[in-house]
C-alpha cells in the first residue's frame, strides 16, 4: 500500500510520518496475521493520512475520520482527536459516577487504540465476509471491531473497553429506548456520536457474545457461512438467536 499525506503544514506532516515510522512494523505484522487467519488477499491501494476536517468534511461527509474501500483507506492518526470524538458520546447524559468513569477511560487512550482503529478498517478486507449489505452490516462491523481489539489491546484493555461499551449502551437505551441491531445501516451516520457508537458497541458486544457461545471466531464464521449456504432461511439475528 502507498502511504499518502494530505496535510496543512510541515508540522502535521512530520507528526503523521513519525506515527507511521514508529508503528509501521506493528500494523504490518497485523496485515500478515489477517492474511494468515482471515483470508485477506487484497488491500486498499493506499492509506491517506489526514486531519479531522479533511477526513470528515472535504474528502467525505462522515463524522468518523476512519473509513475504507477497495481503493483507499482514510485515517486521522491523532489520539487527541479520537479522545475528543469518544468523549462527545457523553454530551447528552447528566454527570454521574458512571459518566465520570467513562470520561476517565477515554481520556487515557493510547496509540494502541489508534492501531486498533486502523486494524478495524483493514479487517474489512477479509474474504470471510459475504457481500456488504445492510442486513448483515452489524455482523461485519462487530467482527472487525472484535478481531482488531483482540490483536492490538491487552486482555485488561479489552475488558476495560468492553465494560465502557456496555455502560454506554445502557445509558443510550435508558434515554432513547432499545434499537435492534438490524437498524445498523447508512442512516447510522446521520445521528450524533452517542447514536453512531451505540450501534458499533452493540455490534461488538453481539460478536463477543457469539464467540463465547461458539468458542472461537472461526466457529462463528462457520455458522455465518452455513446460514448463507442454507439459503438464508431467516435473518441473521434470528439465525444466531440473538436477543441482546
FISEVO-508243 format. One record per residue: residue in one letter; residue number from 1; x, y, z of N, C-alpha, C in turn. Coordinates in steps of 0.1 Angstrom, whole numbers, plus 2048, in hexadecimal, padded with zeros to 3 digits. Example, Ala and Ser with C-alpha at 12.3 -4.5 7.8 and 13.67 -1.06 7.14 Angstrom:
REM FISEVO-508243
A, 1, 884, 7C7, 84E, 87B, 7D3, 84E, 884, 7DF, 84E
S, 2, 880, 7EA, 847, 889, 7F5, 847, 881, 800, 84F
This chain:
REM FISEVO-508243
X, 1, 808, 7F4, 800, 800, 800, 800, 809, 80D, 800
X, 2, 805, 816, 7F8, 80B, 823, 7F8, 807, 82B, 805
X, 3, 810, 833, 80A, 80D, 83C, 815, 80C, 84A, 810
X, 4, 801, 850, 810, 7FE, 85D, 80B, 7FA, 867, 817
X, 5, 7FE, 873, 815, 7FB, 87D, 820, 7F4, 889, 81A
X, 6, 7E9, 88D, 820, 7E2, 899, 81D, 7E2, 8A2, 829
X, 7, 7EB, 8AB, 82A, 7EE, 8B3, 836, 7EE, 8C2, 833
X, 8, 7ED, 8C9, 83E, 7ED, 8D8, 83D, 7FA, 8DF, 83F
X, 9, 804, 8D8, 846, 811, 8DE, 848, 81B, 8D3, 84A
X, 10, 828, 8D8, 84B, 833, 8CF, 84D, 832, 8C7, 85B
X, 11, 82D, 8CE, 865, 82C, 8C8, 872, 823, 8BD, 872
X, 12, 817, 8BE, 86B, 80E, 8B4, 86B, 813, 8A8, 863
X, 13, 81A, 8AB, 858, 821, 8A0, 850, 82B, 899, 859
X, 14, 833, 8A0, 860, 83D, 899, 869, 836, 890, 873
X, 15, 82B, 895, 879, 824, 88E, 883, 81E, 880, 87E
X, 16, 819, 881, 872, 813, 875, 86C, 81E, 86B, 867
X, 17, 829, 871, 862, 834, 868, 85E, 83A, 861, 86A
X, 18, 83C, 868, 875, 841, 863, 881, 838, 857, 886
X, 19, 82B, 859, 885, 822, 84F, 88A, 824, 842, 881
X, 20, 825, 844, 874, 826, 839, 86B, 833, 832, 86D
X, 21, 83E, 839, 86E, 84B, 833, 870, 84B, 82B, 87D
X, 22, 846, 831, 888, 846, 82B, 895, 83E, 81E, 896
X, 23, 833, 81D, 88E, 829, 812, 890, 828, 809, 883
X, 24, 830, 80C, 879, 82E, 805, 86D, 830, 7F6, 86E
X, 25, 83A, 7F2, 876, 83D, 7E4, 878, 831, 7DD, 87E
X, 26, 82A, 7E4, 888, 81F, 7DE, 88F, 813, 7DB, 886
X, 27, 810, 7E5, 87E, 804, 7E2, 875, 807, 7DA, 869
X, 28, 814, 7DA, 865, 818, 7D1, 85A, 817, 7C2, 85F
X, 29, 81B, 7C0, 86C, 819, 7B3, 871, 80B, 7AF, 872
X, 30, 802, 7B9, 875, 7F4, 7B6, 876, 7EF, 7B3, 868
X, 31, 7F3, 7B9, 85D, 7EF, 7B5, 850, 7F3, 7A7, 84D
X, 32, 7FF, 7A3, 851, 803, 795, 84F, 7F9, 78C, 857
X, 33, 7F6, 790, 863, 7EC, 788, 86B, 7DF, 787, 864
X, 34, 7DA, 792, 85E, 7CD, 791, 857, 7CE, 788, 84B
X, 35, 7D9, 789, 844, 7DA, 780, 838, 7DB, 772, 83C
X, 36, 7E1, 76F, 847, 7E3, 761, 84B, 7D5, 75B, 851
X, 37, 7CE, 763, 858, 7C3, 75E, 85F, 7B5, 762, 85A
X, 38, 7B4, 76D, 852, 7A7, 772, 84E, 7A5, 775, 83F
X, 39, 7AD, 76D, 837, 7AB, 76E, 829, 7AC, 77C, 823
X, 40, 7B5, 784, 828, 7B7, 791, 822, 7C2, 78F, 817
X, 41, 7BD, 792, 80B, 7C6, 790, 7FF, 7C9, 79E, 7F8
X, 42, 7BF, 7A7, 7F8, 7C1, 7B4, 7F2, 7BF, 7BF, 7FD
X, 43, 7C8, 7C8, 7FC, 7C7, 7D4, 805, 7C4, 7E0, 7FD
X, 44, 7C0, 7EB, 803, 7BF, 7F8, 7FC, 7CC, 7FC, 7F6
X, 45, 7CB, 803, 7EB, 7D7, 807, 7E4, 7DF, 811, 7EB
X, 46, 7D9, 818, 7F4, 7E0, 822, 7FC, 7D9, 825, 809
X, 47, 7E1, 82A, 813, 7DB, 830, 81F, 7DE, 83F, 81E
X, 48, 7D3, 847, 81F, 7D4, 855, 81F, 7D3, 85A, 82D
X, 49, 7DE, 860, 832, 7DF, 865, 840, 7DC, 874, 83F
X, 50, 7D1, 878, 847, 7CD, 886, 846, 7C6, 88A, 853
X, 51, 7C3, 897, 854, 7BD, 89C, 861, 7AE, 89A, 861
X, 52, 7A8, 89D, 86C, 79A, 89B, 86F, 792, 8A3, 865
X, 53, 794, 8AF, 863, 78C, 8B7, 85A, 78C, 8B2, 84C
X, 54, 798, 8AF, 847, 799, 8AA, 839, 792, 89C, 838
X, 55, 794, 894, 842, 78E, 886, 841, 77F, 887, 842
X, 56, 779, 890, 84A, 76B, 88F, 84C, 762, 89A, 845
X, 57, 769, 8A3, 83F, 762, 8AE, 838, 766, 8B0, 829
X, 58, 772, 8AD, 826, 777, 8B0, 818, 777, 8A3, 810
X, 59, 77D, 899, 815, 77E, 88C, 80D, 771, 885, 80D
X, 60, 769, 886, 818, 75D, 87F, 81A, 755, 885, 825
X, 61, 748, 886, 824, 73F, 88B, 82E, 73D, 87F, 838
X, 62, 745, 87E, 842, 745, 873, 84B, 74A, 877, 859
X, 63, 743, 875, 864, 748, 87A, 871, 754, 873, 877
X, 64, 757, 867, 871, 762, 85E, 876, 76E, 85F, 86D
X, 65, 77A, 863, 872, 785, 865, 869, 78D, 858, 867
X, 66, 786, 84E, 863, 78D, 841, 860, 783, 839, 858
X, 67, 786, 836, 84B, 77D, 82E, 843, 785, 829, 837
X, 68, 780, 81F, 830, 787, 818, 826, 77F, 814, 81A
X, 69, 785, 811, 80F, 77F, 809, 804, 78A, 802, 7FD
X, 70, 787, 7FC, 7F2, 792, 7F4, 7EB, 79D, 7FD, 7E6
X, 71, 79B, 809, 7E4, 7A5, 812, 7DE, 7AE, 819, 7E8
X, 72, 7A8, 81E, 7F2, 7B0, 826, 7FC, 7A9, 825, 80A
X, 73, 7B2, 826, 814, 7AD, 828, 822, 7B1, 835, 827
X, 74, 7A8, 83C, 82E, 7AB, 849, 834, 7AB, 848, 843
X, 75, 7B5, 84E, 849, 7B7, 84D, 857, 7BD, 85A, 85D
X, 76, 7B8, 85F, 868, 7BE, 86A, 870, 7C6, 864, 87C
X, 77, 7D3, 864, 87B, 7DB, 85E, 886, 7DF, 867, 891
X, 78, 7D4, 86D, 897, 7D7, 876, 8A2, 7CE, 872, 8AE
X, 79, 7D5, 86D, 8B8, 7CE, 867, 8C4, 7C5, 872, 8CB
X, 80, 7C9, 87E, 8CB, 7C1, 888, 8D2, 7B4, 88B, 8CA
X, 81, 7B4, 889, 8BD, 7A8, 88A, 8B5, 79E, 87F, 8B8
X, 82, 7A3, 873, 8BA, 79B, 868, 8BD, 795, 868, 8CB
X, 83, 79E, 86D, 8D4, 799, 86F, 8E2, 78D, 878, 8E2
X, 84, 78E, 883, 8DB, 783, 88D, 8DA, 777, 887, 8D4
X, 85, 778, 880, 8C9, 76D, 879, 8C3, 765, 870, 8CC
X, 86, 76D, 867, 8D3, 767, 85E, 8DC, 760, 864, 8E8
X, 87, 766, 86F, 8ED, 761, 876, 8F8, 754, 87D, 8F5
X, 88, 752, 880, 8E8, 745, 887, 8E4, 739, 87E, 8E5
X, 89, 73C, 871, 8E7, 730, 868, 8E9, 729, 86B, 8F6
X, 90, 730, 873, 8FF, 72A, 876, 90C, 723, 883, 90D
X, 91, 722, 88A, 902, 71D, 898, 902, 70F, 899, 907
X, 92, 706, 88F, 903, 6F8, 890, 907, 6F4, 889, 914
X, 93, 6FE, 884, 91B, 6FC, 87D, 928, 6FF, 886, 934
X, 94, 6F8, 885, 93E, 6FB, 88D, 94A, 708, 887, 950
X, 95, 70F, 88F, 957, 71B, 88B, 95E, 718, 881, 969
X, 96, 71F, 876, 96A, 71C, 86C, 974, 729, 864, 976
X, 97, 72A, 85C, 980, 736, 854, 982, 739, 84B, 976
X, 98, 72F, 847, 96F, 731, 83E, 963, 737, 846, 958
X, 99, 732, 852, 955, 737, 85A, 94A, 745, 85F, 94D
X, 100, 748, 862, 95A, 755, 866, 95E, 75F, 85A, 95C
X, 101, 75B, 84E, 95F, 763, 842, 95C, 766, 841, 94D
X, 102, 75C, 843, 945, 75E, 842, 937, 767, 84D, 932
X, 103, 765, 859, 936, 76E, 864, 932, 77C, 862, 936
X, 104, 77E, 85C, 942, 78C, 859, 946, 792, 84F, 93D
X, 105, 78B, 845, 939, 790, 83B, 931, 794, 841, 923
X, 106, 78B, 848, 91D, 78E, 84E, 90F, 799, 858, 910
X, 107, 79B, 85F, 91B, 7A5, 869, 91C, 7B3, 862, 91D
X, 108, 7B4, 855, 920, 7C0, 84E, 921, 7C4, 845, 916
X, 109, 7BD, 846, 90A, 7C0, 83E, 8FF, 7CE, 840, 8FA
X, 110, 7D4, 836, 8F4, 7E2, 836, 8EF, 7E2, 833, 8E0
X, 111, 7EE, 833, 8DA, 7F0, 831, 8CC, 7EB, 822, 8C9
X, 112, 7EB, 819, 8D2, 7E6, 80C, 8CF, 7D7, 80C, 8CA
X, 113, 7D0, 816, 8CF, 7C2, 818, 8CB, 7C1, 81D, 8BD
X, 114, 7CB, 826, 8B9, 7CC, 82A, 8AB, 7CF, 81E, 8A2
X, 115, 7D8, 816, 8A6, 7DB, 80A, 89E, 7CF, 801, 89D
X, 116, 7C7, 800, 8A8, 7BB, 7F8, 8A7, 7B1, 7FD, 89D
X, 117, 7B0, 80A, 89C, 7A7, 810, 892, 7AC, 80D, 884
X, 118, 7B9, 80E, 882, 7BF, 80A, 875, 7BC, 7FC, 872
X, 119, 7BE, 7F3, 87D, 7BB, 7E5, 87B, 7AC, 7E2, 878
X, 120, 7A3, 7EA, 87E, 795, 7E9, 87A, 793, 7EB, 86B
X, 121, 798, 7F5, 866, 796, 7F8, 858, 79C, 7EE, 84F
X, 122, 7A8, 7E9, 852, 7AF, 7DF, 84A, 7A8, 7D2, 84A
X, 123, 7A2, 7CE, 855, 79B, 7C2, 857, 78F, 7C1, 84D
X, 124, 78A, 7CC, 849, 77F, 7CC, 840, 782, 7C5, 832
X, 125, 78F, 7C4, 830, 794, 7BE, 823, 793, 7AF, 824
X, 126, 78F, 7A9, 82F, 78E, 79B, 830, 784, 795, 826
X, 127, 788, 78A, 81F, 77E, 783, 816, 776, 779, 81E
X, 128, 777, 779, 82B, 76E, 771, 834, 760, 777, 834
X, 129, 75F, 784, 831, 752, 78A, 831, 74B, 788, 824
X, 130, 73E, 787, 825, 735, 787, 819, 734, 795, 814
X, 131, 72D, 797, 809, 72B, 7A5, 803, 727, 7AE, 80E
X, 132, 72C, 7BB, 80E, 729, 7C5, 818, 71B, 7CA, 816
X, 133, 711, 7C5, 81E, 703, 7C9, 81D, 6FF, 7CF, 82A
X, 134, 6F5, 7D7, 82A, 6F0, 7DD, 836, 6EA, 7D2, 83F
X, 135, 6E5, 7C7, 839, 6DF, 7BC, 841, 6EA, 7B6, 84B
X, 136, 6F6, 7B6, 846, 701, 7AF, 84E, 70C, 7B9, 852
X, 137, 709, 7C6, 851, 713, 7D0, 855, 717, 7CF, 863
X, 138, 70E, 7CC, 86C, 711, 7CB, 87A, 71B, 7C0, 87D
X, 139, 71A, 7B5, 875, 723, 7AA, 877, 731, 7AD, 873
X, 140, 733, 7B3, 867, 740, 7B7, 862, 747, 7C2, 86B
X, 141, 73F, 7CC, 86E, 745, 7D7, 877, 748, 7D2, 884
X, 142, 740, 7C9, 88A, 743, 7C4, 897, 74F, 7BA, 897
X, 143, 750, 7B2, 88C, 75B, 7A9, 88B, 768, 7B0, 889
X, 144, 769, 7BA, 880, 776, 7C1, 87E, 77A, 7C8, 88A
X, 145, 771, 7CD, 892, 774, 7D3, 89F, 77A, 7C9, 8A8
X, 146, 773, 7BD, 8A9, 778, 7B3, 8B2, 786, 7AE, 8AE
X, 147, 788, 7AB, 8A1, 795, 7A6, 89D, 7A0, 7B0, 8A0
X, 148, 79E, 7BD, 89D, 7A8, 7C7, 89F, 7AB, 7C9, 8AD
X, 149, 7A1, 7C9, 8B6, 7A3, 7CB, 8C4, 7AB, 7BF, 8CA
X, 150, 7A7, 7B3, 8C6, 7AE, 7A7, 8CB, 7BD, 7A8, 8C7
X, 151, 7C0, 7AD, 8BC, 7CE, 7AE, 8B7, 7D6, 7B9, 8BE
X, 152, 7D1, 7C5, 8BF, 7D8, 7D0, 8C3, 7D7, 7D4, 8D2
X, 153, 7CC, 7D0, 8D8, 7CB, 7D3, 8E6, 7CF, 7C7, 8EF
X, 154, 7D4, 7CB, 8FB, 7D7, 7C0, 905, 7C9, 7BB, 90A
X, 155, 7CA, 7B0, 911, 7BE, 7AA, 917, 7B7, 7B4, 920
X, 156, 7BF, 7BB, 928, 7B9, 7C5, 931, 7B3, 7D1, 929
X, 157, 7BA, 7D5, 91F, 7B4, 7E0, 917, 7A7, 7DC, 90F
X, 158, 7A7, 7CF, 90B, 79B, 7CA, 904, 790, 7CA, 90D
X, 159, 792, 7C5, 91A, 787, 7C5, 923, 782, 7D3, 928
X, 160, 78C, 7DC, 929, 788, 7EA, 92C, 780, 7F0, 921
X, 161, 784, 7EE, 915, 77C, 7F3, 909, 76E, 7ED, 909
X, 162, 76D, 7E0, 90B, 760, 7D9, 90B, 757, 7DF, 916
X, 163, 75D, 7E1, 922, 755, 7E7, 92D, 74F, 7F5, 92A
X, 164, 758, 7FD, 924, 753, 80A, 920, 748, 809, 915
X, 165, 74A, 800, 90C, 740, 7FE, 901, 733, 7FA, 908
X, 166, 733, 7F1, 911, 727, 7ED, 918, 720, 7F8, 91F
X, 167, 728, 801, 926, 723, 80C, 92D, 71C, 816, 923
X, 168, 723, 819, 918, 71D, 822, 90E, 710, 81D, 908
X, 169, 710, 810, 905, 704, 80A, 900, 6F8, 80C, 90A
X, 170, 6FB, 809, 917, 6F1, 80B, 921, 6EC, 819, 922
X, 171, 6F5, 823, 922, 6F2, 831, 922, 6E9, 835, 917
X, 172, 6ED, 831, 90B, 6E5, 834, 8FF, 6D7, 82F, 8FF
X, 173, 6D6, 822, 903, 6C9, 81C, 903, 6C0, 821, 90E
X, 174, 6C6, 825, 919, 6BE, 82B, 924, 6B8, 838, 91F
X, 175, 6BF, 83F, 917, 6BA, 84D, 912, 6B2, 84C, 905
X, 176, 6B6, 842, 8FD, 6B0, 842, 8EF, 6A8, 835, 8EC
X, 177, 6A8, 82C, 8F5, 6A1, 81F, 8F2, 6AA, 815, 8EA
X, 178, 6A5, 809, 8E9, 6AC, 7FF, 8E2, 6AB, 800, 8D3
X, 179, 6B6, 7FE, 8CC, 6B6, 7FE, 8BE, 6BD, 7F1, 8B9
X, 180, 6B6, 7EA, 8B0, 6BC, 7DD, 8AC, 6C8, 7DE, 8A3
X, 181, 6D1, 7D4, 8A3, 6DD, 7D5, 89C, 6DA, 7D6, 88D
X, 182, 6CF, 7D1, 888, 6CB, 7D2, 87A, 6CA, 7E0, 875
X, 183, 6CA, 7EA, 87E, 6C9, 7F8, 879, 6D7, 7FD, 875
X, 184, 6E2, 7F5, 877, 6EF, 7FA, 873, 6EF, 7FB, 864
X, 185, 6F1, 807, 85F, 6F1, 809, 851, 6F7, 817, 84E
X, 186, 6F4, 81C, 842, 6F9, 829, 83E, 6F4, 834, 847
X, 187, 6E7, 833, 84B, 6E1, 83D, 854, 6E8, 83E, 861
X, 188, 6F0, 834, 865, 6F8, 835, 871, 700, 842, 873
X, 189, 706, 846, 868, 70F, 851, 868, 708, 85F, 868
X, 190, 6FB, 85F, 868, 6F4, 86B, 868, 6F0, 870, 877
X, 191, 6F4, 867, 880, 6F1, 86B, 88E, 6FD, 872, 895
X, 192, 6FC, 874, 8A2, 707, 879, 8A9, 711, 86E, 8AD
X, 193, 71B, 872, 8B4, 726, 868, 8B7, 720, 85D, 8C0
X, 194, 718, 860, 8C9, 712, 856, 8D2, 70A, 84C, 8CA
X, 195, 702, 851, 8C1, 6FA, 848, 8B8, 702, 83F, 8AF
X, 196, 70D, 845, 8A9, 715, 83E, 8A0, 71D, 833, 8A7
X, 197, 723, 836, 8B2, 72B, 82C, 8B9, 722, 822, 8C1
X, 198, 716, 826, 8C4, 70D, 81C, 8CA, 70C, 810, 8C1
X, 199, 70B, 812, 8B4, 709, 807, 8AB, 716, 7FF, 8A9
X, 200, 721, 806, 8A9, 72E, 7FF, 8A9, 731, 7F7, 8B5
X, 201, 72E, 7FC, 8C1, 731, 7F5, 8CD, 728, 7E9, 8CF
X, 202, 71B, 7EB, 8CB, 712, 7DF, 8CC, 716, 7D4, 8C2
X, 203, 71B, 7D8, 8B7, 720, 7CE, 8AD, 72C, 7C7, 8B3
X, 204, 735, 7CE, 8B8, 741, 7C7, 8BF, 73C, 7BE, 8CA
X, 205, 733, 7C3, 8D2, 72F, 7BA, 8DE, 727, 7AE, 8D9
X, 206, 720, 7AF, 8CE, 71A, 7A3, 8C8, 724, 799, 8C3
X, 207, 72E, 79E, 8BD, 739, 795, 8B8, 740, 78E, 8C4
X, 208, 743, 796, 8CE, 749, 791, 8DA, 741, 786, 8E0
X, 209, 734, 788, 8E1, 72A, 77E, 8E6, 72B, 771, 8DD
X, 210, 72B, 773, 8D0, 72B, 768, 8C7, 739, 760, 8C8
X, 211, 744, 767, 8CA, 751, 760, 8CB, 751, 758, 8D8
X, 212, 74B, 75D, 8E3, 74A, 756, 8EF, 741, 749, 8ED
X, 213, 736, 74B, 8E6, 72D, 740, 8E4, 733, 735, 8DB
X, 214, 739, 739, 8D0, 73F, 72F, 8C7, 74D, 72A, 8CA
X, 215, 754, 732, 8D2, 761, 72E, 8D6, 76D, 734, 8CE
X, 216, 76A, 73A, 8C3, 775, 740, 8BB, 76F, 749, 8B0
X, 217, 778, 752, 8AB, 773, 75A, 89F, 771, 751, 893
X, 218, 779, 748, 891, 778, 73F, 885, 76A, 737, 886
X, 219, 766, 733, 891, 759, 72C, 893, 74E, 735, 890
X, 220, 74F, 742, 894, 744, 74C, 891, 743, 74E, 882
X, 221, 74F, 74F, 87B, 74F, 751, 86D, 749, 744, 866
X, 222, 74C, 738, 86B, 747, 72C, 865, 738, 72C, 865
X, 223, 732, 730, 870, 723, 730, 871, 71D, 73B, 869
X, 224, 724, 746, 867, 720, 751, 85F, 71F, 74C, 850
X, 225, 729, 745, 84C, 729, 740, 83E, 71F, 735, 83C
X, 226, 71D, 72D, 847, 712, 723, 846, 705, 729, 844
X, 227, 702, 735, 84A, 6F6, 73C, 848, 6F4, 740, 839
X, 228, 6FF, 745, 833, 6FF, 748, 825, 6FD, 73C, 81C
X, 229, 705, 731, 81F, 704, 725, 817, 6F6, 71F, 817
X, 230, 6EF, 721, 822, 6E2, 71B, 823, 6D7, 724, 81E
X, 231, 6DB, 72F, 817, 6D2, 738, 810, 6CC, 742, 819
X, 232, 6D2, 746, 824, 6CE, 750, 82D, 6BF, 74F, 830
X, 233, 6BC, 744, 837, 6AE, 741, 83A, 6A7, 74B, 843
X, 234, 6AF, 752, 84B, 6AA, 75C, 854, 6B4, 767, 854
X, 235, 6B1, 773, 85A, 6BB, 77D, 85B, 6C6, 778, 864
X, 236, 6D2, 77F, 863, 6DE, 77A, 86A, 6DC, 77B, 879
X, 237, 6D5, 785, 87E, 6D3, 786, 88C, 6CB, 77B, 891
X, 238, 6C1, 777, 88A, 6B8, 76C, 88E, 6C0, 75F, 88D
X, 239, 6C8, 75D, 883, 6D1, 751, 881, 6DA, 74F, 88D
X, 240, 6E0, 75A, 892, 6E8, 759, 89E, 6E1, 759, 8AB
X, 241, 6D4, 75B, 8AA, 6CB, 75C, 8B6, 6D0, 767, 8BF
X, 242, 6D3, 772, 8BA, 6D8, 77E, 8C1, 6CD, 786, 8C6
X, 243, 6CC, 789, 8D3, 6C2, 791, 8D9, 6C8, 79C, 8E2
X, 244, 6D4, 7A0, 8DE, 6DB, 7AA, 8E7, 6D8, 7B8, 8E2
